[in-house]
Amino acid sequence: LLFAYEYLPGNHTLVRGIYKMTSGGMAEIGSDREIRFRQAETLSLPEEGGGPTPGEAVDRLEEIMEERVSTYVALYGEPSVLLSGGVDSTLVLSCLGKGANAVTVGLDSPEYAFEMGYARMAGGLLEAHHTLEILEESSFRQSVREVVETLGQPTGMAFLQPMAFHRAFRRDPGFFLYGEAVDALFGFNKLAKVFDDEELSALDREALCRQPGDRAGYAARGGLSPDFETARKVLGEALTESRLANRLDFALKLCPGLARLETSRLRAGHAEMLAIFTGFGHIREYIGRTRQQALCAGRTVMSPFSCRSAMELAFSMPMPGRILKDGVIKHVAKTLLARRLPSYPVHARKGGSDVPRTRFLQEGPLKGLFLEEGLPGFWPKEHADLLLHPRRESSFLALNALGYALWEKRVLEKKDLEPVPGTRRFRAGTGKESPR
């Protein structure tokens, strides 16, 4: 509820006593059944002035993308690309040639028309066999319930993608490709803002002069919910500060070099911290959840950019060159698409992927849903009005809270829960020197 993108940093999950592994993490299970986590592998900050040139990075990203797509097709067969029409998914589609399958799921909401137009353009430029499916607003109420019940997770309701994937994964073929992780690796607007003094306030610039791990620093307050201050009031000061500290601790364990930087590298350090929050926090969980959505429908979904080689390429490039070149954000991916598809307008601004939150809650398909489902168990009664009578300034918070309300009622309170499809089981063995 506190962050712009839903994730729990570190080893924690939403259920007490159940943990998850972090990137590069290791768990030791002792004979006393205690679980001890440690960071077995860490990230290193790239050397200033080092790394590949922009041209070399473009070439290398193309190699990685083509190799991954080729490997996935050999393993899983002919795919269908989940096409938004943006740079990332269009890059993936460009690897498959004329007549490749693509599917776009959109809303019949007027606010979403621009996004659908982009997808049509990209599919047409690549002469794809492109299917457009429309998720009717009238079905959205039932879809949000089905997604939570199917996944067994309170997936973020503030975004269209989980609902769109719910529809797409019920189509043939059984294998899908998408372009997730490019933004996290090679830049997005809010990350690039770190290097744009015209966009930064005086307080922002002051916060960038602190160490990235400082609680009063810029990174500590980056990537927060647009309704953060309201969420703070609901959750309380102590819990809020604890969660913000946990996020910093998670990033510092993953990249210890961020703990103490020279003054000249502070701004780049804050950008690295924010990139870790996104790439190793939100995106990692988002990709895992999307994979699980596909498995629940008997399908497979992969991104050629969600691989170690792409991550290593990105983190070999120092900030800000990784994400910015001549004022162009995400220049590596955009340059690559301009090379492969010159007629694509790589510098045009694409639409967003949010549902019209306030309208949906006040008068649309989600109106009154909290009256039917109840409030989340942790929600203070004195703040019930925020959910029962949602307003524009708290609509992001309300939609995310809806996911938790549905999850509690339809998953946690069920007595006959079964593992979702694709669940993997491991048995802890005992080593010669110590139990593991």
C-alpha positions as CSV (number, residue, x, y, z in Angstrom):
1,L,0.0,0.0,0.0
2,L,3.0,2.3,0.6
3,F,4.7,1.8,-2.8
4,A,3.8,2.8,-6.3
5,Y,4.3,-0.8,-7.4
6,E,3.2,-3.7,-5.2
7,Y,6.0,-5.8,-3.7
8,L,7.5,-6.8,-0.4
9,P,11.3,-6.3,-0.3
10,G,13.5,-8.9,1.2
11,N,12.5,-12.4,2.3
12,H,9.1,-11.5,3.7
13,T,5.7,-12.5,2.3
14,L,2.2,-11.5,3.2
15,V,1.8,-14.7,5.3
16,R,3.7,-14.9,8.6
17,G,6.1,-17.9,8.7
18,I,6.3,-18.1,4.9
19,Y,9.4,-16.7,3.2
20,K,10.7,-16.1,-0.3
21,M,14.2,-16.1,-1.8
22,T,15.8,-12.9,-2.9
23,S,18.0,-12.5,-6.0
24,G,21.4,-14.0,-5.1
25,G,20.1,-15.1,-1.7
26,M,20.6,-18.4,0.1
27,A,18.6,-20.1,2.8
28,E,20.0,-22.5,5.4
29,I,17.6,-24.7,7.3
30,G,19.0,-26.0,10.6
31,S,18.1,-29.1,12.5
32,D,16.2,-26.7,14.8
33,R,14.1,-25.9,11.8
34,E,15.3,-22.3,12.0
35,I,15.7,-20.6,8.5
36,R,18.7,-18.4,8.2
37,F,19.0,-16.2,5.1
38,R,22.2,-14.7,3.7
39,Q,23.2,-12.9,0.6
40,A,25.4,-15.3,-1.3
41,E,25.9,-13.1,-4.4
42,T,25.9,-9.3,-4.6
43,L,25.9,-6.6,-7.2
44,S,28.9,-4.4,-7.9
45,L,28.6,-0.8,-9.0
46,P,30.1,-0.2,-12.5
47,E,33.2,1.9,-12.8
48,E,32.7,5.5,-13.8
49,G,33.5,5.9,-17.4
50,G,33.6,2.1,-17.9
51,G,31.2,-0.4,-19.5
52,P,30.2,-0.7,-23.1
53,T,29.6,2.2,-25.4
54,P,25.9,3.0,-26.3
55,G,26.4,1.3,-29.7
56,E,28.0,-1.8,-28.1
57,A,25.1,-2.0,-25.6
58,V,22.6,-1.9,-28.5
59,D,24.4,-4.7,-30.3
60,R,24.6,-6.8,-27.2
61,L,21.0,-6.3,-26.3
62,E,20.0,-7.4,-29.8
63,E,22.1,-10.5,-29.5
64,I,20.5,-11.4,-26.1
65,M,17.0,-10.8,-27.3
66,E,17.4,-12.9,-30.5
67,E,19.1,-15.7,-28.6
68,R,16.5,-15.8,-25.9
69,V,13.5,-15.7,-28.3
70,S,15.1,-18.4,-30.5
71,T,15.7,-20.6,-27.5
72,Y,12.2,-20.2,-26.2
73,V,10.6,-20.9,-29.5
74,A,12.7,-24.1,-29.8
75,L,11.5,-25.2,-26.4
76,Y,7.9,-24.1,-26.3
77,G,6.8,-23.8,-30.0
78,E,5.2,-20.9,-31.9
79,P,4.4,-18.0,-29.5
80,S,1.8,-15.3,-29.4
81,V,3.3,-11.9,-28.3
82,L,1.4,-9.9,-25.6
83,L,1.5,-6.6,-27.5
84,S,0.9,-3.3,-25.9
85,G,2.4,-1.4,-28.9
86,G,5.2,0.1,-26.8
87,V,8.9,-0.2,-27.5
88,D,9.5,-3.3,-25.4
89,S,6.8,-5.6,-26.7
90,T,7.3,-4.4,-30.3
91,L,11.0,-5.4,-30.0
92,V,9.9,-8.9,-29.1
93,L,7.5,-9.1,-32.0
94,S,10.2,-7.9,-34.4
95,C,12.1,-11.1,-33.7
96,L,9.4,-13.4,-35.1
97,G,9.0,-12.2,-38.6
98,K,6.0,-11.4,-40.8
99,G,2.7,-13.2,-39.8
100,A,3.7,-13.7,-36.2
101,N,0.9,-14.0,-33.7
102,A,0.2,-11.1,-31.4
103,V,-2.7,-10.4,-29.0
104,T,-3.7,-7.2,-27.3
105,V,-6.3,-7.0,-24.6
106,G,-7.7,-3.6,-23.8
107,L,-10.6,-2.0,-22.0
108,D,-13.7,-0.6,-23.7
109,S,-13.1,2.6,-21.6
110,P,-12.6,5.8,-23.5
111,E,-9.6,6.5,-21.4
112,Y,-7.8,3.5,-22.9
113,A,-8.4,4.2,-26.7
114,F,-5.0,5.8,-27.2
115,E,-3.3,2.6,-25.9
116,M,-5.2,0.4,-28.3
117,G,-4.3,2.6,-31.2
118,Y,-0.6,2.1,-30.5
119,A,-1.0,-1.6,-30.5
120,R,-2.7,-1.6,-33.8
121,M,0.0,0.5,-35.3
122,A,2.8,-1.8,-34.1
123,G,1.1,-4.9,-35.2
124,G,0.4,-3.3,-38.7
125,L,4.0,-2.2,-39.1
126,L,5.3,-5.7,-38.5
127,E,2.5,-7.3,-40.5
128,A,1.6,-9.5,-37.6
129,H,-1.5,-11.8,-37.3
130,H,-2.8,-9.4,-34.6
131,T,-5.9,-10.1,-32.5
132,L,-7.5,-7.4,-30.5
133,E,-9.7,-8.4,-27.5
134,I,-11.8,-6.1,-25.5
135,L,-12.3,-6.5,-21.8
136,E,-15.7,-4.9,-21.1
137,E,-16.0,-2.7,-18.1
138,S,-19.1,-4.7,-17.1
139,S,-17.0,-7.8,-16.7
140,F,-14.2,-6.1,-14.6
141,R,-16.0,-6.6,-11.3
142,Q,-16.0,-10.4,-11.8
143,S,-12.5,-10.5,-13.3
144,V,-10.8,-9.0,-10.3
145,R,-12.4,-11.6,-8.1
146,E,-11.4,-14.4,-10.5
147,V,-7.8,-13.2,-10.7
148,V,-7.3,-13.2,-6.9
149,E,-9.0,-16.6,-6.5
150,T,-7.0,-18.2,-9.3
151,L,-3.6,-16.8,-8.2
152,G,-4.2,-17.0,-4.4
153,Q,-2.5,-13.6,-4.2
154,P,-3.8,-10.0,-3.7
155,T,-2.5,-8.9,-7.1
156,G,-2.4,-5.1,-7.6
157,M,-5.8,-4.0,-8.9
158,A,-4.5,-0.5,-9.8
159,F,-3.3,-1.8,-13.2
160,L,-4.9,-3.4,-16.2
161,Q,-2.3,-6.0,-16.9
162,P,-3.4,-8.7,-14.5
163,M,-7.0,-8.5,-15.9
164,A,-5.7,-8.5,-19.5
165,F,-3.5,-11.5,-18.9
166,H,-6.4,-13.3,-17.3
167,R,-8.2,-13.0,-20.6
168,A,-5.2,-13.6,-22.9
169,F,-4.0,-16.8,-21.2
170,R,-7.3,-18.5,-22.0
171,R,-6.4,-18.3,-25.7
172,D,-4.3,-20.6,-27.8
173,P,-1.4,-21.1,-28.3
174,G,0.0,-22.3,-25.0
175,F,3.1,-20.1,-25.2
176,F,3.3,-16.3,-24.9
177,L,6.2,-13.8,-25.1
178,Y,6.2,-10.3,-23.7
179,G,8.7,-7.5,-23.2
180,E,8.8,-7.1,-19.4
181,A,12.0,-5.8,-17.6
182,V,13.3,-3.4,-20.2
183,D,12.2,-0.3,-18.3
184,A,13.7,-1.7,-15.1
185,L,17.0,-2.3,-16.7
186,F,17.4,0.6,-19.2
187,G,15.3,3.4,-17.8
188,F,12.0,5.0,-17.3
189,N,10.8,8.6,-16.7
190,K,10.7,8.6,-12.9
191,L,14.2,7.2,-12.7
192,A,15.6,9.7,-15.3
193,K,14.2,12.5,-13.2
194,V,17.1,12.0,-10.8
195,F,19.3,13.7,-13.4
196,D,16.9,16.5,-14.5
197,D,17.5,19.6,-12.3
198,E,14.5,21.4,-13.9
199,E,12.2,18.7,-12.7
200,L,13.6,18.5,-9.2
201,S,12.5,20.6,-6.3
202,A,15.0,22.3,-3.9
203,L,14.2,19.6,-1.4
204,D,14.8,16.9,-4.0
205,R,18.2,18.3,-4.8
206,E,19.1,18.5,-1.1
207,A,18.0,14.8,-0.6
208,L,20.2,13.8,-3.5
209,C,23.2,15.1,-1.6
210,R,22.7,12.5,1.1
211,Q,23.9,8.9,0.9
212,P,21.5,6.6,-1.0
213,G,21.0,4.5,2.2
214,D,20.0,7.6,4.2
215,R,16.4,7.5,5.4
216,A,16.1,11.2,4.6
217,G,17.7,10.7,1.1
218,Y,16.0,10.9,-2.3
219,A,15.9,7.1,-2.9
220,A,14.2,6.4,0.4
221,R,11.2,8.5,-0.7
222,G,11.3,7.3,-4.3
223,G,8.8,4.9,-5.9
224,L,6.1,5.6,-3.4
225,S,2.3,5.4,-3.8
226,P,0.7,8.6,-5.1
227,D,-1.5,8.2,-2.0
228,F,1.5,7.7,0.3
229,E,0.6,10.2,2.9
230,T,-2.9,8.8,3.3
231,A,-1.5,5.3,3.5
232,R,0.9,6.5,6.2
233,K,-2.1,7.7,8.3
234,V,-3.9,4.4,7.8
235,L,-0.9,2.2,8.6
236,G,0.7,4.4,11.3
237,E,4.1,6.1,11.5
238,A,6.0,3.3,13.1
239,L,4.9,0.6,10.5
240,T,5.5,3.0,7.6
241,E,9.0,3.9,8.7
242,S,9.8,0.2,9.3
243,R,8.8,-0.7,5.8
244,L,10.8,2.1,4.2
245,A,13.8,1.0,6.3
246,N,13.4,-2.6,5.2
247,R,13.4,-1.5,1.5
248,L,16.7,0.3,2.0
249,D,18.2,-2.6,3.9
250,F,17.2,-5.0,1.1
251,A,18.9,-2.8,-1.6
252,L,22.1,-2.3,0.5
253,K,22.5,-6.1,1.1
254,L,22.1,-6.7,-2.6
255,C,24.6,-3.9,-3.5
256,P,26.9,-3.2,-0.5
257,G,28.8,-0.6,-2.6
258,L,25.9,1.8,-2.2
259,A,26.5,2.1,1.6
260,R,29.2,4.8,1.3
261,L,29.8,6.7,-1.9
262,E,32.0,9.7,-2.8
263,T,30.1,13.0,-3.1
264,S,30.6,13.0,-6.9
265,R,28.7,9.6,-7.2
266,L,25.8,10.3,-4.9
267,R,23.2,11.2,-7.5
268,A,24.1,8.1,-9.6
269,G,23.9,6.1,-6.4
270,H,20.3,7.2,-5.7
271,A,19.5,6.2,-9.3
272,E,21.1,2.8,-8.7
273,M,19.1,2.3,-5.5
274,L,15.8,3.1,-7.3
275,A,16.7,0.8,-10.1
276,I,17.3,-2.0,-7.6
277,F,13.9,-1.3,-6.0
278,T,12.3,-1.7,-9.4
279,G,14.4,-4.5,-11.0
280,F,14.9,-6.7,-8.0
281,G,11.8,-5.8,-6.2
282,H,8.7,-5.0,-8.1
283,I,9.6,-6.4,-11.5
284,R,10.9,-9.7,-10.1
285,E,7.6,-10.2,-8.2
286,Y,5.5,-9.0,-11.2
287,I,7.2,-11.5,-13.6
288,G,6.8,-14.3,-11.1
289,R,3.1,-13.5,-10.6
290,T,2.5,-13.3,-14.4
291,R,4.3,-16.6,-14.8
292,Q,2.0,-18.1,-12.2
293,Q,-1.1,-16.6,-13.9
294,A,-0.1,-18.4,-17.1
295,L,0.6,-21.7,-15.3
296,C,-2.9,-21.5,-13.7
297,A,-4.3,-21.6,-17.2
298,G,-2.0,-24.3,-18.5
299,R,0.1,-21.7,-20.4
300,T,3.7,-20.5,-20.4
301,V,4.9,-16.9,-20.6
302,M,8.5,-15.7,-21.0
303,S,10.3,-12.4,-21.5
304,P,13.7,-12.4,-23.4
305,F,14.8,-9.5,-21.2
306,S,14.2,-11.2,-17.9
307,C,17.5,-13.1,-17.9
308,R,20.9,-12.8,-16.3
309,S,22.8,-11.7,-19.4
310,A,20.4,-8.7,-19.9
311,M,20.8,-7.7,-16.2
312,E,24.6,-8.0,-16.4
313,L,24.6,-5.8,-19.5
314,A,22.5,-3.1,-17.9
315,F,24.5,-3.1,-14.6
316,S,27.8,-2.9,-16.5
317,M,26.8,0.6,-17.7
318,P,27.2,3.4,-15.1
319,M,24.5,5.9,-14.4
320,P,23.3,8.1,-16.1
321,G,24.6,6.6,-19.4
322,R,22.6,3.4,-18.8
323,I,19.3,5.2,-19.0
324,L,20.0,8.6,-20.7
325,K,21.7,9.7,-23.9
326,D,21.2,13.2,-25.4
327,G,18.0,13.6,-23.3
328,V,16.5,10.3,-24.6
329,I,15.3,8.0,-21.9
330,K,15.7,4.2,-22.4
331,H,17.9,5.0,-25.4
332,V,19.4,1.5,-25.7
333,A,16.1,-0.1,-26.4
334,K,14.8,2.8,-28.5
335,T,17.9,2.8,-30.7
336,L,17.6,-0.9,-31.2
337,L,13.9,-0.7,-32.3
338,A,14.7,2.3,-34.6
339,R,17.3,0.0,-36.3
340,R,14.9,-2.9,-36.6
341,L,11.8,-1.0,-37.5
342,P,12.7,2.5,-38.8
343,S,9.0,3.5,-39.3
344,Y,8.1,3.1,-35.7
345,P,7.9,6.5,-33.8
346,V,10.3,5.6,-31.0
347,H,10.2,9.0,-29.4
348,A,6.5,9.4,-29.3
349,R,4.9,9.3,-25.9
350,K,2.9,6.1,-25.2
351,G,-0.3,6.0,-23.1
352,G,-0.4,4.6,-19.6
353,S,-1.7,1.3,-18.4
354,D,-3.8,2.3,-15.5
355,V,-7.5,1.7,-15.3
356,P,-9.6,4.9,-14.7
357,R,-9.4,4.3,-10.9
358,T,-11.7,7.1,-9.6
359,R,-14.5,6.5,-12.1
360,F,-14.4,2.7,-11.6
361,L,-14.7,3.1,-7.8
362,Q,-17.2,5.9,-7.7
363,E,-19.6,5.0,-10.5
364,G,-18.1,2.2,-12.6
365,P,-17.8,-1.6,-12.3
366,L,-16.2,-1.5,-8.8
367,K,-18.7,0.8,-7.2
368,G,-19.8,-0.6,-3.8
369,L,-17.5,-3.7,-4.0
370,F,-16.2,-3.1,-0.5
371,L,-19.8,-3.2,0.8
372,E,-20.0,-6.7,-0.7
373,E,-16.6,-8.0,0.2
374,G,-15.9,-6.2,3.4
375,L,-12.8,-4.2,4.4
376,P,-9.3,-5.7,4.8
377,G,-8.9,-7.1,8.3
378,F,-6.0,-4.7,9.1
379,W,-7.9,-1.6,8.0
380,P,-8.7,0.8,10.9
381,K,-12.4,1.4,11.4
382,E,-11.8,5.1,11.7
383,H,-10.6,5.2,8.1
384,A,-13.4,3.0,6.6
385,D,-14.8,6.0,4.7
386,L,-11.7,6.0,2.4
387,L,-12.9,2.7,1.0
388,L,-16.6,2.8,1.4
389,H,-16.8,6.3,-0.2
390,P,-13.6,6.5,-2.3
391,R,-12.3,9.8,-3.6
392,R,-9.9,10.8,-6.3
393,E,-7.0,11.6,-3.9
394,S,-7.2,8.1,-2.4
395,S,-8.3,6.0,-5.3
396,F,-4.9,4.3,-5.8
397,L,-4.9,3.2,-2.2
398,A,-8.5,2.0,-2.4
399,L,-7.9,-0.2,-5.4
400,N,-4.8,-1.8,-3.9
401,A,-6.8,-2.4,-0.6
402,L,-9.5,-4.1,-2.6
403,G,-6.9,-6.8,-3.6
404,Y,-6.3,-7.5,0.1
405,A,-10.0,-7.6,0.9
406,L,-10.7,-10.1,-1.8
407,W,-7.7,-12.2,-0.8
408,E,-8.6,-12.4,2.8
409,K,-12.2,-13.4,2.1
410,R,-11.7,-15.7,-0.9
411,V,-8.3,-17.3,-0.1
412,L,-7.1,-16.9,3.5
413,E,-10.4,-17.8,5.0
414,K,-10.9,-20.9,2.9
415,K,-10.5,-24.2,4.7
416,D,-9.8,-26.4,1.6
417,L,-7.0,-24.5,-0.1
418,E,-5.1,-26.5,-2.8
419,P,-1.7,-25.6,-4.2
420,V,-2.0,-23.6,-7.4
421,P,-0.8,-25.3,-10.7
422,G,3.0,-25.1,-11.1
423,T,3.8,-25.2,-7.4
424,R,7.3,-26.7,-6.9
425,R,8.2,-28.7,-3.8
426,F,11.6,-29.1,-2.3
427,R,12.8,-31.2,0.6
428,A,15.6,-29.9,2.8
429,G,18.5,-32.3,3.0
430,T,21.3,-32.7,5.5
431,G,24.9,-31.9,4.5
432,K,28.0,-33.5,6.0
433,E,29.0,-30.5,8.0
434,S,25.7,-28.8,8.8
435,P,22.0,-29.4,8.2
436,R,20.7,-27.4,5.2
